Amino acid sequence: MRHPAQAEVDDSLDLAIVERVLLRHDAELQLRNREGGGLAFQISLPAV
């Protein structure tokens, strides 16, 4: 089991990598809080 602080670092790094890939492809990432906790995300890719 990961330590909570390590999980936060890993999650931040994961999100930074995803954001970098999305920017490279002119995509958009939307994050929002879900009812009951957690995050919901939506990725929008441009039409080719």
PABA-5699 format. One record per atom (N, C-alpha, C, O): residue number from 1; atom name; x, y, z. Coordinates in Angstrom, 3 decimals. Layout:
N
+------+------+----------+----------+----------+
| resi | name |        X |        Y |        Z |
+------+------+----------+----------+----------+
|  NUM |   CA |        X |        Y |        Z |
...
+------+------+----------+----------+----------+
//
This chain:
48
+------+------+----------+----------+----------+
| resi | name |        X |        Y |        Z |
+------+------+----------+----------+----------+
|    1 |    N |    0.846 |   -1.187 |    0.000 |
|    1 |   CA |    0.000 |    0.000 |    0.000 |
|    1 |    C |    0.887 |    1.244 |    0.000 |
|    1 |    O |    1.873 |    1.317 |    0.732 |
|    2 |    N |    0.522 |    2.211 |   -0.827 |
|    2 |   CA |    1.308 |    3.445 |   -0.898 |
|    2 |    C |    0.977 |    4.365 |    0.265 |
|    2 |    O |   -0.146 |    4.379 |    0.770 |
|    3 |    N |    1.963 |    5.121 |    0.672 |
|    3 |   CA |    1.777 |    6.146 |    1.695 |
|    3 |    C |    0.938 |    7.261 |    1.068 |
|    3 |    O |    1.148 |    7.577 |   -0.103 |
|    4 |    N |   -0.017 |    7.881 |    1.807 |
|    4 |   CA |   -0.867 |    8.929 |    1.241 |
|    4 |    C |   -0.085 |   10.060 |    0.564 |
|    4 |    O |   -0.503 |   10.550 |   -0.485 |
|    5 |    N |    1.026 |   10.474 |    1.140 |
|    5 |   CA |    1.816 |   11.554 |    0.528 |
|    5 |    C |    2.391 |   11.097 |   -0.805 |
|    5 |    O |    2.435 |   11.872 |   -1.760 |
|    6 |    N |    2.832 |    9.842 |   -0.878 |
|    6 |   CA |    3.369 |    9.305 |   -2.136 |
|    6 |    C |    2.265 |    9.226 |   -3.189 |
|    6 |    O |    2.508 |    9.516 |   -4.360 |
|    7 |    N |    1.060 |    8.837 |   -2.785 |
|    7 |   CA |   -0.068 |    8.756 |   -3.715 |
|    7 |    C |   -0.367 |   10.128 |   -4.309 |
|    7 |    O |   -0.657 |   10.240 |   -5.500 |
|    8 |    N |   -0.298 |   11.178 |   -3.480 |
|    8 |   CA |   -0.557 |   12.524 |   -3.980 |
|    8 |    C |    0.490 |   12.930 |   -5.006 |
|    8 |    O |    0.151 |   13.532 |   -6.025 |
|    9 |    N |    1.742 |   12.616 |   -4.758 |
|    9 |   CA |    2.813 |   12.945 |   -5.704 |
|    9 |    C |    2.607 |   12.178 |   -7.002 |
|    9 |    O |    2.709 |   12.750 |   -8.087 |
|   10 |    N |    2.316 |   10.880 |   -6.895 |
|   10 |   CA |    2.088 |   10.055 |   -8.084 |
|   10 |    C |    0.903 |   10.581 |   -8.890 |
|   10 |    O |    0.983 |   10.682 |  -10.114 |
|   11 |    N |   -0.195 |   10.917 |   -8.213 |
|   11 |   CA |   -1.374 |   11.434 |   -8.899 |
|   11 |    C |   -1.076 |   12.749 |   -9.594 |
|   11 |    O |   -1.532 |   12.972 |  -10.715 |
|   12 |    N |   -0.317 |   13.625 |   -8.947 |
|   12 |   CA |    0.042 |   14.909 |   -9.548 |
|   12 |    C |    0.902 |   14.703 |  -10.781 |
|   12 |    O |    0.714 |   15.379 |  -11.793 |
|   13 |    N |    1.837 |   13.780 |  -10.702 |
|   13 |   CA |    2.698 |   13.489 |  -11.844 |
|   13 |    C |    1.888 |   12.879 |  -12.977 |
|   13 |    O |    2.077 |   13.242 |  -14.138 |
|   14 |    N |    0.989 |   11.960 |  -12.655 |
|   14 |   CA |    0.130 |   11.352 |  -13.674 |
|   14 |    C |   -0.692 |   12.406 |  -14.393 |
|   14 |    O |   -0.785 |   12.393 |  -15.620 |
|   15 |    N |   -1.284 |   13.312 |  -13.641 |
|   15 |   CA |   -2.096 |   14.362 |  -14.241 |
|   15 |    C |   -1.249 |   15.284 |  -15.104 |
|   15 |    O |   -1.697 |   15.703 |  -16.172 |
|   16 |    N |   -0.045 |   15.610 |  -14.673 |
|   16 |   CA |    0.848 |   16.468 |  -15.460 |
|   16 |    C |    1.201 |   15.803 |  -16.791 |
|   16 |    O |    1.274 |   16.475 |  -17.820 |
|   17 |    N |    1.418 |   14.490 |  -16.775 |
|   17 |   CA |    1.732 |   13.764 |  -18.015 |
|   17 |    C |    0.525 |   13.775 |  -18.952 |
|   17 |    O |    0.674 |   14.013 |  -20.151 |
|   18 |    N |   -0.652 |   13.523 |  -18.420 |
|   18 |   CA |   -1.870 |   13.534 |  -19.236 |
|   18 |    C |   -2.079 |   14.916 |  -19.846 |
|   18 |    O |   -2.376 |   15.031 |  -21.035 |
|   19 |    N |   -1.927 |   15.959 |  -19.045 |
|   19 |   CA |   -2.111 |   17.322 |  -19.549 |
|   19 |    C |   -1.122 |   17.631 |  -20.671 |
|   19 |    O |   -1.481 |   18.279 |  -21.654 |
|   20 |    N |    0.108 |   17.176 |  -20.529 |
|   20 |   CA |    1.124 |   17.430 |  -21.558 |
|   20 |    C |    0.753 |   16.741 |  -22.883 |
|   20 |    O |    0.890 |   17.333 |  -23.954 |
|   21 |    N |    0.291 |   15.510 |  -22.802 |
|   21 |   CA |   -0.117 |   14.783 |  -24.011 |
|   21 |    C |   -1.320 |   15.469 |  -24.658 |
|   21 |    O |   -1.370 |   15.621 |  -25.879 |
|   22 |    N |   -2.282 |   15.881 |  -23.841 |
|   22 |   CA |   -3.475 |   16.531 |  -24.376 |
|   22 |    C |   -3.125 |   17.850 |  -25.060 |
|   22 |    O |   -3.654 |   18.154 |  -26.130 |
|   23 |    N |   -2.245 |   18.627 |  -24.452 |
|   23 |   CA |   -1.833 |   19.889 |  -25.070 |
|   23 |    C |   -1.147 |   19.656 |  -26.407 |
|   23 |    O |   -1.333 |   20.420 |  -27.354 |
|   24 |    N |   -0.362 |   18.606 |  -26.475 |
|   24 |   CA |    0.358 |   18.284 |  -27.717 |
|   24 |    C |   -0.616 |   17.977 |  -28.856 |
|   24 |    O |   -0.304 |   18.206 |  -30.025 |
|   25 |    N |   -1.797 |   17.456 |  -28.510 |
|   25 |   CA |   -2.784 |   17.074 |  -29.516 |
|   25 |    C |   -3.954 |   18.061 |  -29.583 |
|   25 |    O |   -5.012 |   17.742 |  -30.126 |
|   26 |    N |   -3.759 |   19.244 |  -29.034 |
|   26 |   CA |   -4.796 |   20.279 |  -29.020 |
|   26 |    C |   -6.113 |   19.788 |  -28.411 |
|   26 |    O |   -7.197 |   20.182 |  -28.842 |
|   27 |    N |   -5.999 |   18.934 |  -27.419 |
|   27 |   CA |   -7.179 |   18.417 |  -26.728 |
|   27 |    C |   -7.428 |   19.251 |  -25.479 |
|   27 |    O |   -6.597 |   20.065 |  -25.076 |
|   28 |    N |   -8.578 |   19.030 |  -24.882 |
|   28 |   CA |   -8.953 |   19.788 |  -23.690 |
|   28 |    C |   -9.337 |   18.823 |  -22.577 |
|   28 |    O |  -10.037 |   17.838 |  -22.811 |
|   29 |    N |   -8.877 |   19.110 |  -21.375 |
|   29 |   CA |   -9.188 |   18.306 |  -20.200 |
|   29 |    C |  -10.013 |   19.152 |  -19.246 |
|   29 |    O |   -9.622 |   20.261 |  -18.883 |
|   30 |    N |  -11.156 |   18.619 |  -18.845 |
|   30 |   CA |  -12.002 |   19.305 |  -17.873 |
|   30 |    C |  -12.121 |   18.414 |  -16.644 |
|   30 |    O |  -12.463 |   17.237 |  -16.749 |
|   31 |    N |  -11.837 |   18.983 |  -15.483 |
|   31 |   CA |  -11.963 |   18.273 |  -14.209 |
|   31 |    C |  -13.041 |   18.935 |  -13.373 |
|   31 |    O |  -13.185 |   20.157 |  -13.376 |
|   32 |    N |  -13.791 |   18.121 |  -12.663 |
|   32 |   CA |  -14.789 |   18.680 |  -11.742 |
|   32 |    C |  -14.984 |   17.714 |  -10.590 |
|   32 |    O |  -14.746 |   16.514 |  -10.730 |
|   33 |    N |  -15.410 |   18.228 |   -9.469 |
|   33 |   CA |  -15.682 |   17.412 |   -8.288 |
|   33 |    C |  -16.983 |   16.646 |   -8.485 |
|   33 |    O |  -17.974 |   17.193 |   -8.969 |
|   34 |    N |  -16.964 |   15.379 |   -8.106 |
|   34 |   CA |  -18.174 |   14.565 |   -8.181 |
|   34 |    C |  -18.899 |   14.625 |   -6.850 |
|   34 |    O |  -18.287 |   14.778 |   -5.793 |
|   35 |    N |  -20.208 |   14.501 |   -6.925 |
|   35 |   CA |  -20.979 |   14.401 |   -5.678 |
|   35 |    C |  -20.520 |   13.158 |   -4.941 |
|   35 |    O |  -20.351 |   12.100 |   -5.548 |
|   36 |    N |  -20.322 |   13.274 |   -3.666 |
|   36 |   CA |  -19.872 |   12.140 |   -2.878 |
|   36 |    C |  -18.366 |   11.985 |   -2.841 |
|   36 |    O |  -17.854 |   11.064 |   -2.204 |
|   37 |    N |  -17.646 |   12.871 |   -3.514 |
|   37 |   CA |  -16.188 |   12.831 |   -3.483 |
|   37 |    C |  -15.586 |   12.328 |   -4.778 |
|   37 |    O |  -16.256 |   11.695 |   -5.594 |
|   38 |    N |  -14.333 |   12.615 |   -4.946 |
|   38 |   CA |  -13.611 |   12.191 |   -6.140 |
|   38 |    C |  -13.693 |   13.214 |   -7.259 |
|   38 |    O |  -14.370 |   14.235 |   -7.141 |
|   39 |    N |  -13.006 |   12.927 |   -8.326 |
|   39 |   CA |  -12.989 |   13.810 |   -9.488 |
|   39 |    C |  -13.587 |   13.111 |  -10.695 |
|   39 |    O |  -13.443 |   11.901 |  -10.867 |
|   40 |    N |  -14.251 |   13.880 |  -11.517 |
|   40 |   CA |  -14.723 |   13.413 |  -12.816 |
|   40 |    C |  -13.942 |   14.198 |  -13.859 |
|   40 |    O |  -13.651 |   15.378 |  -13.664 |
|   41 |    N |  -13.609 |   13.555 |  -14.948 |
|   41 |   CA |  -12.891 |   14.263 |  -15.998 |
|   41 |    C |  -13.500 |   13.962 |  -17.350 |
|   41 |    O |  -14.117 |   12.918 |  -17.563 |
|   42 |    N |  -13.312 |   14.896 |  -18.249 |
|   42 |   CA |  -13.777 |   14.748 |  -19.620 |
|   42 |    C |  -12.669 |   15.237 |  -20.537 |
|   42 |    O |  -12.093 |   16.302 |  -20.314 |
|   43 |    N |  -12.374 |   14.462 |  -21.564 |
|   43 |   CA |  -11.362 |   14.817 |  -22.553 |
|   43 |    C |  -12.053 |   15.097 |  -23.867 |
|   43 |    O |  -12.841 |   14.278 |  -24.341 |
|   44 |    N |  -11.770 |   16.243 |  -24.464 |
|   44 |   CA |  -12.335 |   16.612 |  -25.758 |
|   44 |    C |  -11.192 |   16.704 |  -26.768 |
|   44 |    O |  -10.237 |   17.456 |  -26.578 |
|   45 |    N |  -11.309 |   15.927 |  -27.840 |
|   45 |   CA |  -10.312 |   15.935 |  -28.901 |
|   45 |    C |  -10.868 |   16.685 |  -30.101 |
|   45 |    O |  -12.066 |   16.615 |  -30.378 |
|   46 |    N |  -10.001 |   17.406 |  -30.820 |
|   46 |   CA |  -10.479 |   18.122 |  -31.996 |
|   46 |    C |  -10.853 |   17.150 |  -33.116 |
|   46 |    O |  -10.285 |   16.063 |  -33.221 |
|   47 |    N |  -11.794 |   17.544 |  -33.935 |
|   47 |   CA |  -12.174 |   16.738 |  -35.094 |
|   47 |    C |  -11.024 |   16.752 |  -36.101 |
|   47 |    O |  -10.358 |   17.773 |  -36.279 |
|   48 |    N |  -10.800 |   15.637 |  -36.743 |
|   48 |   CA |   -9.684 |   15.546 |  -37.689 |
|   48 |    C |  -10.181 |   15.770 |  -39.082 |
|   48 |    O |   -9.398 |   15.735 |  -40.031 |
+------+------+----------+----------+----------+
//
